[in-house]
Amino acid sequence: MTLPETLFDFAFCHVSNYDILADLAAQEDWGCDNSVLKNYVMHLYRRIVQVHDELDAAGEPDPHLYLTDDVACFDTGLYTERYENI
């Protein structure tokens, strides 16, 4: 499956979702309006797409991305205050 290169072409990410993610994550200075977090997630998605395309071309499953017809999940690399994966 070919994925769009940008997160915003792939899925709608409402601003409030970044607020929720920032609240879940360990305390961090995410900048004005979570700009650092938004940038991090955008670049992380691009990297995940690159790895996905390489694995897909090799016919291997992608352990970093979970996709169904209506759900997509990937590891953000972020942790809660109790060091639980988000």
N, CA, C and O atoms as a DFTB+ gen file, in Angstrom:
344 C
 N C O
     1  1       0.837      -1.183       0.000
     2  2       0.000       0.000       0.000
     3  2       0.881       1.245       0.000
     4  3       1.792       1.366       0.818
     5  1       0.611       2.154      -0.904
     6  2       1.350       3.404      -0.972
     7  2       0.686       4.440      -0.076
     8  3      -0.527       4.644      -0.130
     9  1       1.500       5.089       0.746
    10  2       0.991       6.098       1.669
    11  2       1.384       7.488       1.194
    12  3       2.453       7.658       0.606
    13  1       0.536       8.489       1.439
    14  2       0.916       9.865       1.116
    15  2       2.164      10.269       1.908
    16  3       2.389       9.772       3.012
    17  1       2.960      11.154       1.352
    18  2       4.201      11.560       2.009
    19  2       3.980      12.453       3.221
    20  3       4.809      12.470       4.130
    21  1       2.891      13.186       3.252
    22  2       2.667      14.085       4.386
    23  2       1.501      13.590       5.235
    24  3       0.551      12.986       4.738
    25  1       1.606      13.860       6.508
    26  2       0.571      13.452       7.451
    27  2      -0.771      14.086       7.097
    28  3      -1.814      13.440       7.200
    29  1      -0.742      15.345       6.680
    30  2      -1.993      16.044       6.391
    31  2      -2.667      15.550       5.122
    32  3      -3.872      15.733       4.953
    33  1      -1.903      14.922       4.224
    34  2      -2.517      14.271       3.068
    35  2      -3.067      12.899       3.439
    36  3      -3.941      12.363       2.757
    37  1      -2.551      12.342       4.520
    38  2      -2.968      11.020       4.966
    39  2      -4.196      11.067       5.867
    40  3      -5.117      10.263       5.719
    41  1      -4.204      12.020       6.806
    42  2      -5.290      12.058       7.790
    43  2      -5.510      13.479       8.275
    44  3      -4.591      14.298       8.287
    45  1      -6.735      13.755       8.671
    46  2      -7.063      15.035       9.279
    47  2      -6.647      14.995      10.743
    48  3      -7.083      14.121      11.491
    49  1      -5.819      15.924      11.145
    50  2      -5.356      15.998      12.538
    51  2      -5.811      17.319      13.134
    52  3      -5.169      18.353      12.946
    53  1      -6.903      17.276      13.842
    54  2      -7.451      18.481      14.458
    55  2      -6.479      19.005      15.506
    56  3      -5.791      18.227      16.168
    57  1      -6.425      20.315      15.654
    58  2      -5.519      20.958      16.611
    59  2      -5.702      20.392      18.012
    60  3      -4.729      20.252      18.753
    61  1      -6.925      20.067      18.380
    62  2      -7.171      19.549      19.730
    63  2      -6.488      18.199      19.954
    64  3      -6.196      17.846      21.097
    65  1      -6.229      17.440      18.887
    66  2      -5.522      16.159      19.043
    67  2      -4.095      16.366      19.537
    68  3      -3.580      15.557      20.308
    69  1      -3.462      17.436      19.100
    70  2      -2.115      17.734      19.585
    71  2      -2.147      18.154      21.048
    72  3      -1.234      17.835      21.809
    73  1      -3.194      18.868      21.440
    74  2      -3.355      19.233      22.851
    75  2      -3.508      17.986      23.714
    76  3      -2.922      17.893      24.793
    77  1      -4.286      17.042      23.240
    78  2      -4.492      15.784      23.975
    79  2      -3.177      15.019      24.074
    80  3      -2.828      14.510      25.139
    81  1      -2.456      14.939      22.969
    82  2      -1.180      14.237      22.961
    83  2      -0.189      14.908      23.913
    84  3       0.515      14.225      24.657
    85  1      -0.132      16.222      23.892
    86  2       0.767      16.957      24.788
    87  2       0.401      16.711      26.250
    88  3       1.283      16.594      27.101
    89  1      -0.887      16.633      26.540
    90  2      -1.335      16.364      27.910
    91  2      -0.977      14.952      28.355
    92  3      -0.664      14.731      29.525
    93  1      -1.019      13.997      27.433
    94  2      -0.676      12.613      27.753
    95  2       0.822      12.427      27.971
    96  3       1.242      11.632      28.813
    97  1       1.617      13.161      27.211
    98  2       3.071      12.981      27.225
    99  2       3.690      13.553      28.494
   100  3       3.121      14.425      29.151
   101  1       4.883      13.031      28.820
   102  2       5.660      13.568      29.930
   103  2       5.856      15.066      29.701
   104  3       5.930      15.524      28.561
   105  1       5.937      15.807      30.774
   106  2       6.064      17.264      30.709
   107  2       7.203      17.669      29.781
   108  3       8.330      17.192      29.909
   109  1       6.889      18.549      28.856
   110  2       7.859      18.985      27.848
   111  2       7.424      20.366      27.368
   112  3       6.234      20.682      27.376
   113  1       8.374      21.179      26.956
   114  2       8.038      22.472      26.375
   115  2       7.795      22.254      24.889
   116  3       8.740      22.144      24.108
   117  1       6.532      22.191      24.504
   118  2       6.172      21.917      23.116
   119  2       6.048      23.182      22.282
   120  3       5.646      23.116      21.121
   121  1       6.385      24.326      22.849
   122  2       6.341      25.585      22.112
   123  2       4.935      26.152      22.030
   124  3       3.965      25.553      22.496
   125  1       4.860      27.309      21.430
   126  2       3.586      28.003      21.268
   127  2       2.644      27.158      20.417
   128  3       3.002      26.739      19.317
   129  1       1.453      26.913      20.922
   130  2       0.438      26.114      20.221
   131  2       0.950      24.723      19.834
   132  3       0.553      24.173      18.807
   133  1       1.826      24.165      20.657
   134  2       2.388      22.821      20.432
   135  2       3.125      22.710      19.102
   136  3       3.131      21.645      18.484
   137  1       3.745      23.797      18.658
   138  2       4.412      23.800      17.351
   139  2       5.547      22.779      17.270
   140  3       5.762      22.182      16.215
   141  1       6.271      22.573      18.363
   142  2       7.365      21.598      18.357
   143  2       6.801      20.183      18.230
   144  3       7.340      19.355      17.496
   145  1       5.727      19.919      18.941
   146  2       5.080      18.605      18.871
   147  2       4.526      18.345      17.473
   148  3       4.694      17.249      16.940
   149  1       3.884      19.315      16.886
   150  2       3.337      19.167      15.532
   151  2       4.455      18.860      14.537
   152  3       4.318      17.973      13.695
   153  1       5.552      19.590      14.638
   154  2       6.691      19.374      13.752
   155  2       7.271      17.983      13.956
   156  3       7.599      17.298      12.987
   157  1       7.398      17.564      15.203
   158  2       7.916      16.228      15.522
   159  2       7.042      15.146      14.884
   160  3       7.559      14.231      14.242
   161  1       5.738      15.246      15.055
   162  2       4.822      14.230      14.526
   163  2       4.856      14.222      12.997
   164  3       4.831      13.154      12.387
   165  1       4.911      15.399      12.375
   166  2       4.976      15.454      10.910
   167  2       6.229      14.765      10.380
   168  3       6.153      13.986       9.430
   169  1       7.379      15.046      10.987
   170  2       8.633      14.438      10.528
   171  2       8.678      12.949      10.855
   172  3       9.203      12.158      10.072
   173  1       8.137      12.568      11.999
   174  2       8.067      11.157      12.355
   175  2       7.221      10.398      11.336
   176  3       7.601       9.309      10.906
   177  1       6.083      10.961      10.948
   178  2       5.228      10.308       9.947
   179  2       5.990      10.127       8.629
   180  3       5.914       9.066       8.011
   181  1       6.716      11.149       8.204
   182  2       7.487      11.035       6.954
   183  2       8.486       9.885       7.026
   184  3       8.646       9.131       6.066
   185  1       9.156       9.757       8.168
   186  2      10.130       8.675       8.336
   187  2       9.426       7.321       8.328
   188  3       9.929       6.368       7.734
   189  1       8.287       7.228       8.969
   190  2       7.523       5.982       8.988
   191  2       7.111       5.594       7.573
   192  3       7.142       4.413       7.226
   193  1       6.728       6.566       6.755
   194  2       6.361       6.291       5.361
   195  2       7.568       5.774       4.589
   196  3       7.437       4.839       3.799
   197  1       8.729       6.360       4.803
   198  2       9.942       5.891       4.115
   199  2      10.234       4.432       4.454
   200  3      10.498       3.620       3.568
   201  1      10.184       4.111       5.743
   202  2      10.445       2.734       6.177
   203  2       9.369       1.801       5.634
   204  3       9.668       0.697       5.181
   205  1       8.116       2.251       5.682
   206  2       7.007       1.438       5.175
   207  2       7.200       1.122       3.695
   208  3       7.000      -0.017       3.271
   209  1       7.586       2.124       2.908
   210  2       7.784       1.915       1.476
   211  2       8.925       0.918       1.210
   212  3       8.827       0.079       0.315
   213  1       9.996       1.020       1.991
   214  2      11.119       0.088       1.834
   215  2      10.695      -1.344       2.173
   216  3      11.019      -2.282       1.444
   217  1       9.978      -1.502       3.272
   218  2       9.517      -2.837       3.669
   219  2       8.502      -3.388       2.676
   220  3       8.527      -4.573       2.345
   221  1       7.607      -2.520       2.204
   222  2       6.582      -2.931       1.250
   223  2       7.232      -3.403      -0.055
   224  3       6.807      -4.400      -0.638
   225  1       8.260      -2.685      -0.507
   226  2       8.967      -3.069      -1.741
   227  2       9.669      -4.416      -1.580
   228  3       9.818      -5.169      -2.543
   229  1      10.096      -4.708      -0.357
   230  2      10.773      -5.984      -0.094
   231  2       9.779      -7.095       0.235
   232  3      10.174      -8.240       0.457
   233  1       8.491      -6.757       0.264
   234  2       7.465      -7.746       0.571
   235  2       7.408      -8.135       2.040
   236  3       6.903      -9.201       2.391
   237  1       7.928      -7.266       2.893
   238  2       7.940      -7.548       4.323
   239  2       6.854      -6.741       5.039
   240  3       6.523      -5.634       4.615
   241  1       6.304      -7.289       6.119
   242  2       5.306      -6.538       6.895
   243  2       5.971      -5.391       7.651
   244  3       7.160      -5.446       7.964
   245  1       5.206      -4.374       7.934
   246  2       5.712      -3.196       8.641
   247  2       5.302      -3.264      10.107
   248  3       4.120      -3.117      10.420
   249  1       6.256      -3.484      11.011
   250  2       5.909      -3.571      12.433
   251  2       5.687      -2.202      13.082
   252  3       5.249      -2.128      14.230
   253  1       5.984      -1.118      12.356
   254  2       5.885       0.223      12.915
   255  2       4.540       0.893      12.656
   256  3       4.242       1.943      13.224
   257  1       3.740       0.288      11.806
   258  2       2.502       0.920      11.373
   259  2       1.382      -0.108      11.342
   260  3       1.534      -1.192      10.779
   261  1       0.263       0.242      11.949
   262  2      -0.916      -0.630      11.945
   263  2      -1.987       0.057      11.112
   264  3      -2.398       1.176      11.417
   265  1      -2.438      -0.615      10.060
   266  2      -3.446      -0.041       9.159
   267  2      -4.604      -0.996       8.952
   268  3      -4.411      -2.194       8.742
   269  1      -5.819      -0.448       9.014
   270  2      -7.013      -1.156       8.568
   271  2      -7.749      -0.191       7.656
   272  3      -7.219       0.865       7.309
   273  1      -8.967      -0.544       7.265
   274  2      -9.735       0.339       6.380
   275  2     -10.075       1.680       7.029
   276  3     -10.213       2.686       6.334
   277  1     -10.212       1.700       8.358
   278  2     -10.628       2.939       9.018
   279  2      -9.766       3.354      10.208
   280  3     -10.112       4.295      10.922
   281  1      -8.655       2.665      10.427
   282  2      -7.783       2.973      11.564
   283  2      -6.320       2.932      11.129
   284  3      -5.913       2.068      10.352
   285  1      -5.548       3.872      11.638
   286  2      -4.102       3.863      11.439
   287  2      -3.439       4.236      12.756
   288  3      -3.827       5.208      13.405
   289  1      -2.439       3.459      13.144
   290  2      -1.712       3.719      14.391
   291  2      -0.222       3.580      14.147
   292  3       0.217       2.724      13.378
   293  1       0.552       4.432      14.811
   294  2       2.005       4.267      14.807
   295  2       2.554       4.738      16.144
   296  3       1.947       5.559      16.833
   297  1       3.715       4.202      16.495
   298  2       4.358       4.540      17.752
   299  2       4.929       5.942      17.650
   300  3       5.728       6.228      16.759
   301  1       4.524       6.815      18.558
   302  2       5.005       8.199      18.531
   303  2       6.403       8.344      19.111
   304  3       7.081       9.344      18.879
   305  1       6.828       7.336      19.870
   306  2       8.111       7.467      20.553
   307  2       8.005       8.311      21.809
   308  3       9.006       8.579      22.474
   309  1       6.786       8.731      22.133
   310  2       6.556       9.552      23.322
   311  2       6.127       8.673      24.484
   312  3       5.585       7.583      24.299
   313  1       6.385       9.171      25.682
   314  2       6.037       8.453      26.897
   315  2       5.259       9.352      27.855
   316  3       5.359      10.578      27.808
   317  1       4.483       8.706      28.723
   318  2       3.787       9.429      29.782
   319  2       4.773       9.722      30.909
   320  3       5.935       9.321      30.847
   321  1       4.307      10.419      31.927
   322  2       5.140      10.687      33.099
   323  2       5.596       9.399      33.768
   324  3       6.628       9.379      34.439
   325  1       4.830       8.318      33.589
   326  2       5.175       7.021      34.179
   327  2       5.933       6.128      33.185
   328  3       6.061       4.923      33.400
   329  1       6.424       6.718      32.115
   330  2       7.187       6.028      31.078
   331  2       6.420       4.894      30.409
   332  3       6.969       3.830      30.121
   333  1       5.142       5.149      30.173
   334  2       4.315       4.233      29.394
   335  2       4.255       4.756      27.967
   336  3       4.127       5.961      27.748
   337  1       4.348       3.860      27.007
   338  2       4.245       4.285      25.591
   339  2       2.894       4.933      25.326
   340  3       1.862       4.518      25.853
   341  1       2.938       5.957      24.495
   342  2       1.692       6.587      24.059
   343  2       1.389       6.076      22.671
   344  3       0.381       6.460      22.078
